[in-house]
């Protein structure tokens, strides 16, 4: 950290620093003021900045780049030590308050995102549990339906078997009804794709 007796001395120190966009000047009253630094293309730019600093009761000058990063700090050599000690905690407390405010905003946003994520995840898990609970019931209904179908088919097979037996018996006796029953069985066999009785 450099020191200077006046604004002119501070600007002589700052001439060596590249990419200075502005100065954060801490005054004796504890307030901070920003002083813009003219572009490099402007003639006598540091003389104009020195004139502004000489008109202020400054304790500290912080040179910053365009993104606000500190490049160099210069303290007023003529300021009393007590003045500088009072300013440093004041500036630090302002920055601390800014950082705390930003952290508070970030934490609040993070809490909202986490709550939303938890809510959405909970709803998805609830839906999955309901689906899993419903599957055994659906399978049970399907099995019951298939069981009824199987019972119906086995009853039909039994009846067809009995009809075949009746047809064979009628054929053996030579009954005239055998031809009608045989035709009926053939029709049923064609419908159900069963093998022919002959």
Secondary structure, DSSP 8 states (H G I E B T S, - for coil): -EEESSHHHHHHHHTTSSS--EEEEEETTS-EEEEE---TTSTTHHHHHHHHHHHS-EEEEEEE-TT--EEEEEEETTS-HHHHHHHHHHHHHHHHHHHHHHHHHHHHHHHHHHHHHHHHHHHHHHHHHHHHHHHHHHHHHHHHHHHHHHHHHHHHHHHHHHHHHHHHHHHHHT-THHHHHHHHHHHHHHHHT-----
